[in-house]
Amino acid sequence: MVPFDKLSRITERFEYVEAQMNAGLGDIAALGREYSELRPLVEQVQAYKQLLEDISEAEAMLEDVDMKELAEEELPLLRERLPVEEQALQVALLPKDEADARPAMIEIRPGTGGDEAALFAGDLLRMYQRYAEGRGWKFDVLEESVSELGGIKEAVIHVKGENVFQRLKFESGVHRVQRVPETESGGRIHTSAATVAVLPEAVDVDIKVDPGDIRIDTMRASGSGGQHVNTTDSAVRITHIPSGIVVVSSEKSQHRNREIAMQVLKTRLYDLERQKLHDERSEARKGQVGSGDRSERIRTYNFPQGRVSDHRINMTLYKLDQVIAGDLDEFIDALHADDTAQRLAAEDL
């Protein structure tokens, strides 16, 4: 059911914003953002209304002897387009996630599986790096702790580009790998796991950090030698006392470390707020893609069989090499399609 009163309010708001911009009134930057968000929606509304008018005109033409034959040809084609346009309009009307257009922080950590889990975490890091490069995004490793065998103990990455969070947000969760480790002499298949968290980058308007709520320590970087580990006292650790969140950055510049650590802290606090809102949503959304639980097993990479399975949408692809090489769009597109279907179903309840 198309809510025509809502369509009218959207169109009226768009016309108001457009008039304000043309007159040079109000906050031009804010109006510009709203205009950009409303314009594609209004174009979809106009296309839908135009189709209804065309159908009405064709139906009227049936009463005209001279035009009846033409109307009988056009009317079925127009009516065939109607459910397609209605579906497109309903999708366009779904509430938008304000974080979709933002850059993202990706945090990758090994789970169960020891050295093999750390090696798999490194595979995931390179997988996302290749995916980002393929889309022309900027992929900046802020923090990386490397294991003795060359795996990843922990990695924090900043990804910047067009609609980064929108594309990557369903990657959060537990990724599982099944393969024979290089260190396994008996040829047995081991199962290991790594966790991925994709967080939308916070901006100052989202989170204000009270200086009294944090403790900042400088320290000598230590560890087994990641590319960002050094031997100076430049490493910075920020502890957010109310939440218990601890962030460490160990670049060469102490000033830069403070900036990085504060940005990561704000992003994690912003994510906490988003998780609270998520938990308060209606039960109708519970079955949706990505429940939001970061402990949820979402995908399995089976090397002996060359397959990757996403457990949320029961989708399996026998193209593991391509997926590990960064070919993620087939999974990501399917996850978004399923999410849209779930949200449309919830709107109808």
C-alpha positions as CSV (number, residue, x, y, z in Angstrom):
1,M,0.0,0.0,0.0
2,V,1.5,3.3,-1.1
3,P,1.1,6.1,1.5
4,F,0.0,9.0,-0.7
5,D,-0.2,11.4,2.2
6,K,3.5,10.7,3.0
7,L,4.4,11.2,-0.7
8,S,2.8,14.6,-0.6
9,R,4.7,15.6,2.6
10,I,8.0,14.5,1.0
11,T,7.3,16.5,-2.2
12,E,6.3,19.6,-0.2
13,R,9.4,19.4,2.0
14,F,11.6,19.0,-1.1
15,E,10.0,22.1,-2.7
16,Y,10.5,24.1,0.5
17,V,14.2,23.1,0.7
18,E,14.7,23.9,-2.9
19,A,13.1,27.4,-2.5
20,Q,15.2,28.1,0.6
21,M,18.4,27.2,-1.3
22,N,17.4,29.3,-4.3
23,A,16.7,32.3,-2.0
24,G,20.0,31.8,-0.1
25,L,18.3,31.4,3.2
26,G,19.1,29.1,6.2
27,D,22.0,26.8,6.6
28,I,23.0,26.2,3.0
29,A,25.2,23.2,3.9
30,A,22.5,21.4,5.8
31,L,19.9,22.3,3.2
32,G,22.2,21.0,0.5
33,R,22.6,17.6,2.3
34,E,18.8,17.3,2.7
35,Y,18.2,18.3,-0.9
36,S,20.6,15.6,-2.1
37,E,18.9,13.0,0.1
38,L,15.4,14.0,-1.0
39,R,16.0,14.4,-4.7
40,P,16.2,10.7,-5.8
41,L,13.2,9.9,-3.6
42,V,11.1,12.7,-5.1
43,E,12.2,11.6,-8.6
44,Q,10.9,8.1,-7.7
45,V,7.6,9.6,-6.5
46,Q,7.2,11.6,-9.7
47,A,7.9,8.5,-11.8
48,Y,5.2,6.6,-9.9
49,K,2.6,9.3,-10.1
50,Q,3.3,9.8,-13.9
51,L,2.7,6.0,-14.4
52,L,-0.6,6.3,-12.6
53,E,-1.6,9.2,-14.8
54,D,-0.6,7.3,-17.9
55,I,-2.7,4.3,-16.8
56,S,-5.7,6.6,-16.1
57,E,-5.4,8.3,-19.5
58,A,-5.1,4.9,-21.3
59,E,-8.2,3.7,-19.5
60,A,-10.1,6.8,-20.6
61,M,-8.9,6.2,-24.2
62,L,-10.8,2.9,-24.2
63,E,-14.0,4.9,-24.5
64,D,-12.8,6.6,-27.7
65,V,-13.4,4.5,-30.8
66,D,-10.4,6.0,-32.6
67,M,-8.0,5.5,-29.7
68,K,-9.3,2.2,-28.3
69,E,-6.9,-0.1,-30.3
70,L,-3.9,2.0,-29.2
71,A,-5.1,2.0,-25.5
72,E,-5.6,-1.8,-25.6
73,E,-1.9,-2.2,-26.7
74,E,-0.5,0.3,-24.1
75,L,-2.6,-0.5,-21.1
76,P,-1.2,-4.1,-20.3
77,L,2.3,-2.8,-20.6
78,L,1.6,0.1,-18.3
79,R,-0.2,-2.1,-15.7
80,E,2.7,-4.6,-15.9
81,R,5.1,-1.8,-14.8
82,L,2.9,-0.8,-11.8
83,P,4.0,-3.4,-9.2
84,V,7.7,-2.8,-10.2
85,E,7.4,0.9,-9.6
86,E,5.5,0.4,-6.4
87,Q,8.2,-1.9,-5.1
88,A,10.9,0.6,-6.0
89,L,9.0,3.4,-4.3
90,Q,8.5,1.3,-1.1
91,V,12.2,0.6,-1.0
92,A,13.0,4.2,-1.5
93,L,10.7,5.1,1.4
94,L,12.4,2.8,3.9
95,P,14.2,4.6,6.7
96,K,17.8,5.3,5.8
97,D,20.7,4.5,8.1
98,E,22.3,7.9,8.7
99,A,25.7,6.1,9.0
100,D,25.6,4.5,5.6
101,A,27.6,7.2,3.8
102,R,30.3,7.4,6.4
103,P,33.8,6.0,6.5
104,A,34.3,2.9,8.7
105,M,36.7,1.4,11.2
106,I,37.3,-2.3,10.7
107,E,38.7,-4.2,13.7
108,I,40.0,-7.8,13.0
109,R,41.0,-10.2,15.8
110,P,41.8,-13.9,15.8
111,G,39.4,-16.1,17.7
112,T,39.7,-19.8,18.5
113,G,42.5,-21.6,16.7
114,G,45.8,-20.2,17.9
115,D,48.4,-19.5,15.2
116,E,46.0,-20.6,12.4
117,A,43.4,-18.2,13.6
118,A,45.9,-15.4,13.5
119,L,47.0,-16.4,10.0
120,F,43.3,-16.4,8.9
121,A,42.8,-12.9,10.5
122,G,45.7,-11.8,8.2
123,D,43.9,-13.3,5.2
124,L,40.7,-11.3,6.1
125,L,42.8,-8.1,6.4
126,R,44.1,-8.6,2.9
127,M,40.7,-9.6,1.6
128,Y,39.2,-6.3,2.7
129,Q,42.2,-4.4,1.5
130,R,41.8,-5.8,-2.0
131,Y,38.0,-5.2,-1.9
132,A,38.7,-1.5,-0.9
133,E,41.3,-1.1,-3.6
134,G,38.8,-2.4,-6.2
135,R,36.3,0.2,-5.2
136,G,38.8,3.0,-5.2
137,W,38.6,3.5,-1.4
138,K,41.4,4.6,0.9
139,F,42.5,1.7,3.2
140,D,44.7,2.9,6.1
141,V,46.0,0.4,8.7
142,L,46.0,2.4,11.9
143,E,47.2,-0.4,14.2
144,E,48.6,-3.8,13.4
145,S,50.1,-6.4,15.8
146,V,51.7,-9.3,13.9
147,S,52.2,-12.8,15.3
148,E,55.4,-14.8,15.0
149,L,54.2,-16.7,12.0
150,G,53.1,-13.6,10.2
151,G,49.4,-13.6,11.2
152,I,47.5,-10.8,12.8
153,K,46.9,-10.6,16.6
154,E,44.9,-7.4,16.1
155,A,44.3,-4.9,13.3
156,V,42.4,-1.6,13.2
157,I,41.8,-0.1,9.8
158,H,40.2,3.1,8.6
159,V,38.4,2.9,5.3
160,K,37.3,6.0,3.5
161,G,35.3,6.3,0.3
162,E,31.8,6.4,-1.1
163,N,29.2,4.5,1.0
164,V,31.9,2.5,2.9
165,F,29.8,1.6,5.9
166,Q,26.8,0.8,3.8
167,R,28.8,-1.8,1.8
168,L,30.7,-3.3,4.7
169,K,28.3,-3.2,7.7
170,F,27.1,-6.8,7.3
171,E,30.7,-8.1,7.5
172,S,30.6,-7.8,11.3
173,G,30.6,-11.2,13.1
174,V,32.6,-14.4,13.4
175,H,34.3,-15.7,10.2
176,R,35.2,-19.3,10.3
177,V,37.9,-21.1,8.2
178,Q,38.3,-24.8,7.6
179,R,41.6,-25.9,6.1
180,V,44.8,-27.8,6.6
181,P,47.3,-25.6,8.4
182,E,50.8,-25.3,7.0
183,T,52.1,-26.5,10.3
184,E,49.9,-29.7,10.2
185,S,52.0,-32.7,9.2
186,G,49.1,-35.2,9.3
187,G,47.0,-33.4,6.7
188,R,44.1,-32.9,9.1
189,I,41.5,-30.2,8.5
190,H,41.4,-27.6,11.4
191,T,38.6,-25.2,12.1
192,S,39.6,-21.7,13.3
193,A,37.9,-18.4,13.5
194,A,38.4,-14.6,13.5
195,T,36.1,-11.8,14.5
196,V,35.4,-8.7,12.4
197,A,33.8,-5.5,13.6
198,V,32.8,-2.8,11.2
199,L,32.0,0.5,12.9
200,P,30.8,3.7,11.3
201,E,33.2,6.5,11.9
202,A,31.9,8.9,14.6
203,V,32.0,12.7,14.1
204,D,32.1,15.3,16.8
205,V,28.4,16.0,16.7
206,D,27.7,12.3,17.6
207,I,29.9,11.9,20.6
208,K,31.3,14.4,23.1
209,V,34.0,12.9,25.3
210,D,34.3,14.6,28.7
211,P,38.1,15.0,29.4
212,G,37.3,13.9,33.0
213,D,36.1,10.6,31.7
214,I,39.4,9.6,30.1
215,R,42.9,8.7,31.2
216,I,45.7,9.1,28.7
217,D,49.0,7.2,29.2
218,T,52.1,7.3,27.1
219,M,54.2,4.2,27.0
220,R,57.0,2.4,25.2
221,A,55.5,0.3,22.4
222,S,56.0,-3.4,22.8
223,G,55.0,-6.6,21.1
224,S,56.3,-9.1,18.5
225,G,57.0,-6.5,15.9
226,G,54.1,-5.2,13.7
227,Q,54.9,-2.6,11.2
228,H,53.6,0.2,13.5
229,V,55.5,-1.0,16.6
230,N,58.5,1.1,17.6
231,T,60.9,1.5,20.5
232,T,60.1,5.1,21.5
233,D,57.8,6.3,24.3
234,S,55.4,7.6,21.7
235,A,52.6,5.0,22.0
236,V,49.4,6.3,23.5
237,R,46.8,4.5,25.5
238,I,43.4,6.1,26.2
239,T,41.1,4.6,28.8
240,H,37.4,5.6,28.8
241,I,36.6,5.1,32.5
242,P,32.7,5.0,32.3
243,S,32.7,2.3,29.6
244,G,36.0,0.6,30.3
245,I,37.0,0.9,26.6
246,V,40.8,1.0,26.1
247,V,42.4,2.2,22.9
248,V,46.1,2.0,22.0
249,S,47.9,3.6,19.1
250,S,51.6,3.2,18.5
251,E,52.5,5.2,15.4
252,K,55.8,7.1,15.4
253,S,54.2,10.5,16.3
254,Q,52.8,10.8,19.8
255,H,50.5,13.7,18.6
256,R,49.2,11.5,15.8
257,N,48.7,8.7,18.2
258,R,46.4,10.9,20.3
259,E,44.4,11.8,17.3
260,I,44.1,8.2,16.1
261,A,43.2,6.9,19.6
262,M,40.6,9.6,20.2
263,Q,39.0,8.9,16.8
264,V,38.8,5.1,17.5
265,L,37.5,5.8,21.0
266,K,34.7,8.0,19.7
267,T,33.9,5.5,17.0
268,R,33.5,2.7,19.6
269,L,31.4,4.9,21.8
270,Y,29.2,5.8,18.9
271,D,28.9,2.1,18.0
272,L,27.8,1.4,21.6
273,E,25.0,4.0,21.2
274,R,23.9,2.4,17.9
275,Q,23.9,-1.0,19.5
276,K,21.6,0.2,22.3
277,L,19.2,1.6,19.7
278,H,19.4,-1.7,17.8
279,D,18.5,-3.7,20.9
280,E,15.4,-1.5,21.4
281,R,14.0,-2.2,18.0
282,S,10.8,-4.2,17.5
283,E,10.8,-8.1,17.5
284,A,9.6,-7.9,13.9
285,R,13.2,-7.1,12.9
286,K,14.8,-10.0,14.9
287,G,15.2,-12.3,12.0
288,Q,16.9,-9.7,9.8
289,V,20.3,-10.1,8.3
290,G,23.0,-9.3,10.8
291,S,21.3,-9.5,14.2
292,G,24.0,-7.1,15.4
293,D,25.6,-9.7,17.7
294,R,29.3,-9.7,16.9
295,S,29.6,-13.2,18.3
296,E,27.3,-14.5,15.6
297,R,28.9,-17.0,13.2
298,I,28.2,-15.4,9.8
299,R,30.4,-17.1,7.2
300,T,32.6,-20.2,6.7
301,Y,35.5,-20.4,4.3
302,N,36.1,-24.1,3.4
303,F,39.4,-24.5,1.6
304,P,39.3,-28.2,0.8
305,Q,36.0,-27.8,-1.0
306,G,36.7,-24.3,-2.4
307,R,33.5,-22.9,-1.0
308,V,32.3,-20.0,1.0
309,S,29.0,-20.1,2.8
310,D,27.1,-17.2,4.4
311,H,24.9,-18.7,7.1
312,R,22.6,-15.7,7.4
313,I,21.1,-16.1,3.9
314,N,22.0,-19.8,3.3
315,M,24.2,-18.7,0.3
316,T,27.1,-20.8,-0.9
317,L,29.6,-19.9,-3.6
318,Y,32.2,-22.3,-5.0
319,K,34.7,-19.5,-5.7
320,L,36.8,-19.3,-2.5
321,D,39.9,-18.1,-4.3
322,Q,38.1,-15.1,-5.8
323,V,36.4,-14.2,-2.5
324,I,39.6,-14.3,-0.5
325,A,41.1,-12.1,-3.3
326,G,38.4,-9.5,-2.5
327,D,35.5,-10.5,-4.8
328,L,32.8,-9.8,-2.2
329,D,30.1,-8.0,-4.1
330,E,28.0,-11.1,-4.7
331,F,27.7,-11.8,-1.0
332,I,27.3,-8.1,-0.1
333,D,24.6,-7.5,-2.7
334,A,22.6,-10.6,-1.6
335,L,22.9,-9.5,2.1
336,H,21.5,-6.0,1.2
337,A,18.7,-7.5,-0.8
338,D,17.7,-9.8,2.1
339,D,17.9,-6.9,4.5
340,T,15.6,-4.8,2.2
341,A,13.1,-7.7,2.0
342,Q,13.1,-8.1,5.7
343,R,12.5,-4.4,6.3
344,L,9.7,-4.3,3.8
345,A,8.0,-7.2,5.5
346,A,8.4,-5.5,8.8
347,E,6.8,-2.3,7.4
348,D,3.7,-4.3,6.4
349,L,3.2,-5.8,9.8
